[in-house]
Amino acid sequence: MLRFFCPVFLLFAHIVVAQEGFAYGDSILAVVGEKVITAYEVMQASAREEALLPRSLTAQQRSAETVALRRRALSNMIDRELLYLEFQALKAKIPEQIVQERLNQAVLSQAGGDQARFEEMLYKEGMSLQEFKERLGKNLAIDMLLYDRVNRGITISQQKIADYYEQNKASFSKAAKFHLEAILLRKDGRYQEHLEDTCREIYEKLQGGAAFAELAKEYSEGANAENGGDQGWLSEMNAQLHELVETMQPGELAAKPLDLGSSLYIVRLINREEAKEQMSSEEEEKIRQILSEKEEEERYNKLLRELRLKFSVRRMDGMPGD
């Protein structure tokens, strides 16, 4: 005989309550229409996520996380039962051929096409082939209903996309980027006694055709000296440096060293990418997907609200709905 029991205990107990004479799996956590959902079914549904919980959790934290996972699993199971009740109320049918095709795919992917082996696998999980086939049909029915009532016919206008882009411009627009080379000379470094002469010497060599990278390896006291002073692509930098490179063109050498307090920088701009303000086609498609998913979520929640009013739902885990 199935019984109701203390909600929180049911969600993470793993023992047989001998004095009551029934197992954990016998307890009922929800009834949707005439479908009973037991604690054991919820535990099975959340088992994979529970196995992924960090080992570093304390016993109290693990119990709390387990309760949360099982409540989420129960909510999902209730939703799916409501959707299946709606499918049945519509007197819709899934063609037997489609169910059989899905079954054949499962046998092929999980047992290499060996049905006897597949049935043995099901037996170890406590399920018959017929029960598995019925579950397949149920899942197909729910998917079909969701497609018809949630996914189908969503159209996102260009105006909505443009509005979203404007409202979230900071997330999409890209700042200007600069690819720089620099020779760094420390004021208290190895050239401190003749810093100006060294700068002049470097500029003369550059103007004479010497490669910037080779001079950086020879003179620079910066971290990137071995890489020929290559600083890579930068979008965030010192304000004075940013002000300087904003005025430069690709390939241009700064007219004089930049004084940043403790060091002098001889800077060359390799290339630049201007700030991007307009929406790209990739961003447009990303926004379309975001808005489509939002519309699907709103449709899904609206459908479930309607179904909770239409069908009987009793939930016994202490959450709304009981």
Helices and strands as residue ranges (DSSP letters): H 7-12, G 24-26, E 28-32, E 35-38, H 39-51, H 59-89, H 96-111, H 115-124, H 129-146, I 147-151, H 158-167, H 169-172, E 177-186, G 192-194, H 195-207, H 212-219, G 225-227, E 230-234, H 239-246, E 258-259, E 263-273, H 281-310, E 313-315
